[in-house]
Structure formats: structure tokens, C-alpha cells
């Protein structure tokens, strides 16, 4: 994360040009960090306050050099689509969580298929009516010390941190 600030004495036109440039950069580049989801909107509001101040100034008259070209308004610049970045990122994770069919989403009563190898099985939740369904989750135990009655069930366990669980799997008839 980095903070950019432009200091100087600006005429109305130059101030608007700098506002547009800096706000566009923030819209495009300001979302790529966890803290940035809070800081970028604050920065954009701060830039908007500066823009209002520049808008209240009178247009430049004679000067030693010509004012900066303000260019297109922020909303008409391609980089402004960066404002969609937080929504796209949150949407991506929401869709990924919804589409997650791995063992950690399996609940009692749902069906699963088991693939992979015996030493590295892969369990995925499937529709109980599908041809892929092999087992029904009969019990789910949270924690790393749970066990299933192996005379009745097949067991699938994942260990590691706070997401440890064991699934007791009953074969489908």
C-alpha cells in the first residue's frame, strides 16, 4: 500500500485535472489490499472534498503557463471501472463458497462421492439421485479426535487447525 499526495498551488483547472488523475488511480489501484477496502473509499471522499473546493474557484485568467488539461471526467475514464473491483472480489468468493462441493461442506444426510487414492482421497458432495453418489453422510463430528464405528461406517477425516472433522459414511444401497 502506498499513499500519494500532490501538494502545490493550483488554479481551478489544474486542481480539477489533479483530482481526476488521482481519483482515477485510486479507483483502479486502491483495492488491492485488505486494509485498502476501508482506506480507498476514505481517500475517494477526501478527493471529492478537494474537488468541490476547486470547483468553487474562478476559472484561471492570464498566467505564466497554460493550465493542465483536465481530460475526461472520472466516470468516463476506463480506469473508473476499478470501482467494481471490490464487488467482483466479494462476488468471486461468495460464488466460490456457494459452489464448494468439497468434504468440508458435507452435512448429515447429504450424499458424497469418493475419488482419488486411498492415501489421498477426495470427497465431494453430490446429488443423492445422481449416479455419482456412493455414500450418505450418517454422522459428522467436529474436532480431530472423533471416530466412527467402523463396523457400520466408512470414515473420512480431515485434520488441521480449527477445521478438523470426521465424516461417517454409510454406503448407498
Helices and strands as residue ranges (DSSP letters): H 12-29, H 36-55, G 74-76, G 78-84, H 85-99, G 103-105, E 111-116, E 121-126, E 135-142, E 154-158, G 161-163, E 165-171
